[in-house]
């Protein structure tokens, strides 16, 4: 169980701070004792259950398909053709 303290402004209900230590909350309230208050907030941490299982890493539709071909690119076909026009002078 974890807990922290919430310091609020009594006039507006606005949260001023969330403190992890009660001494910090008391210090913030002591700055303006008539208009500030603090309260403790607790929350329960849920249990974590680890489940391990083994399964085939392939998708269900991929089980019956043959291995596909990988197309490799030729380095001389990747290049753009050389420019045949006159250069622009600025």
N, C-alpha and C positions, 0 to 999 in steps of 0.2 A: 504494500500500500504506500503510495507516494502522496505527499501533501505540500501545499504552498499557501501563502497568505495573499489575499487580495485587499489592497488599500483603495477605498472609494471616497468620493466627495459626497457628503450627506445632502447637500443642497441640490445637486444635479443628478446624482447617481452615477456619475462618470467614474470609470476605473482609472485611478492614478497610476498604480503600479501592481505588478505581480511579483511577490518576493519569495525567494526560496528559504529564507531564514526569518524567524519571528522577530529577531532583534532589528532587522531592517524595517519590517512593517511597523514596529513600535516607534522607531526613529522617525519615519515619515508621518505618522499620526501626531507625534509630539510637535511637529512644526506648526500645526493648526488643529489643536485638540478639539475645538468646538464643532468643526465642520468636516472632520475626517474620521473614518472608522476602518477597522480591519477585521477580516474574518478568515477562517481557515477553510480551505477547499481540499478535499481528499478525492483521489480517484484510484480505482483498483486496476492493476495491470492484469490483463487477461493471460490465461495460460497459453503457451505456444506448444503446439503438437506438431512434431516433425514426422512426415510420412514419406518414406522412400519406396520407389517402385522402379522396375525396369521394364522398358518397352522398346519396340523397334523405333529407330530414329527417323524412319521414312514416313512420309504421309501415306494415308491409307490408299489413295489413288495411284501412288507410285510403285506399289508392290509388284504389279504385273507388267510394267512397261520395260522395254529393252533400254540399254544404255545408249544415250544419244551421242551424236558426233559433235566434236568441238571444232568450230571453224577458226583457223588461225589466219591472221592478217599478214600479208606479204609486205615487208618494209618499203619496197619500191612502188607499191600501189597506194600507199597511204598519202603520199605527197601530192600537193596541188600542182597543176601545170604552171610552167613558167609564163610570165606575162608577155604578151606579144604587142602591147600598145605602147604609145609614146608616154614618157613620164610627164606629170603635171608640174609646171614651174609656178611657184607662188611669188 
